[in-house]
Amino acid sequence: MKIVLIEDEQYITEALEFLFMQQGWSVVCHNDGATAAALIKAEAPAIVVLDIMILNKNGLDVLRELREDEATAALPVLMLTAKGQATDRAAAELAGATQFMTKPFANAELVDTIRTLTS
């Protein structure tokens, strides 16, 4: 399974990439919101793990862009963010997030959520 991870914190990116690779999943990491949707469309992943606070364009705008494109409209998108207020969750749901998780997170819960969303 291929995952596209859109995250701009280097340590989180490295930790998640390691975690996902331990599961036997391939991972494409990217940190720029301005080019994220094009990369996601080109990579055709099984799921996208997307942060809200990323470089050049926020994750909610990236998510809206994905939902407006027929090729990515149904793609599972897990919002994984430190922004855990009810308003953040509501904004993510309104933009079309498949699932919403806050940082910090339990590795096992994240892996289980990804498996559920891609099965």
N, C-alpha and C positions, 0 to 999 in steps of 0.2 A: 504494500500500500504506500502511496506517495502522499506526503503532507507538505503543504506550503506553510511556513511559519513566518509571519510578519511581526517582527519585534525589534525595537531599536536599542534595548539594553543588552550589551554584549554578554554579560554573565548569565542572564536569563536565556538568551539565545543558545549559548554553549550548553547550559544545563539541559534545556529542552531537547536540543539536537541529540545529546548523549542518551537521554531517556528514551526518545523515540527510536533511535538506532538500536537500543537494547531490545526493543520489541520486534526488531526485524523490519522496521519501516524505513523507507527512504525519505529524506528531508531536504527541502529546498528552503534556505533561510534568506530573508530579505528584510531591509529596514527602512525603505523609502516609500511612504504612502503615495507619492506622486506617480510612481511607476508600478505600484503593487498590483493593480487590477490587470494590467497588460501582462505582467509576469504570471499571475495566477491563470489567466486564460491560456497562455502559451504552455504552461506546465501541466494543465488538466489534472490537478490532484484529486484524491478521494475526499479530502477535507482541507479547510484552511483554518489555522489557528491565528487569530488576529487581535493585536493589542489596539486599544483606542488611541493612546498617546504615542504616535510614531512621527518620524521626520516628514516634513513638507506637506502632509495632508493627513488629517486624523482618520482613525480606523472606521469611524461611523460613515465618513464620506466615501471611503474605499468600499465599505459594505453596500452602501446605496448604489454605487457604480456597478458592483457585481450583480445586484438584484435587478438592475435596469437592463442588463445584457442577457439576451436569451440563452447564450452559451453557458452562463454561470448563475442564472437565476435560481436554480434548484440546488446548487452546490452547498453542502453543509459547511457552515461557518461557526466556529466556536470563538466567541469573544472572551479573551483572557486578559484581564486588566486589573490594575490597582484601583481603578475608579469604581468603587463598590456601592455608591449611594443608590437609593431607589430610583432617583432621576436618571442615573447612568444606565441602570438596568432597563428602565422604560424606554430610553432613547435607543438602546441597542435592539430591543425587541421591535420598536417602531421601524428601525432601519432594516430589519429582516434577519437578525441573528437567529441561528438555529438553537444555540445554547449560550449561556452566559456564566462565566466563572470568574471569581476574584482571586487576586494574588494577596497573600500567599495561598498556595493550594497544596493538596496532598498528591504526590505523584501517582499513587494508585487510583485515586479518584479521577485524575486527568486522563490516564490511560483507559480506564473503564468508560469514561464519557466518550472518548474518541471511538472506542470499539462500538459502543451503542449507536453513535451517530453514523457510522459507516457500515453497519450490518444490515 
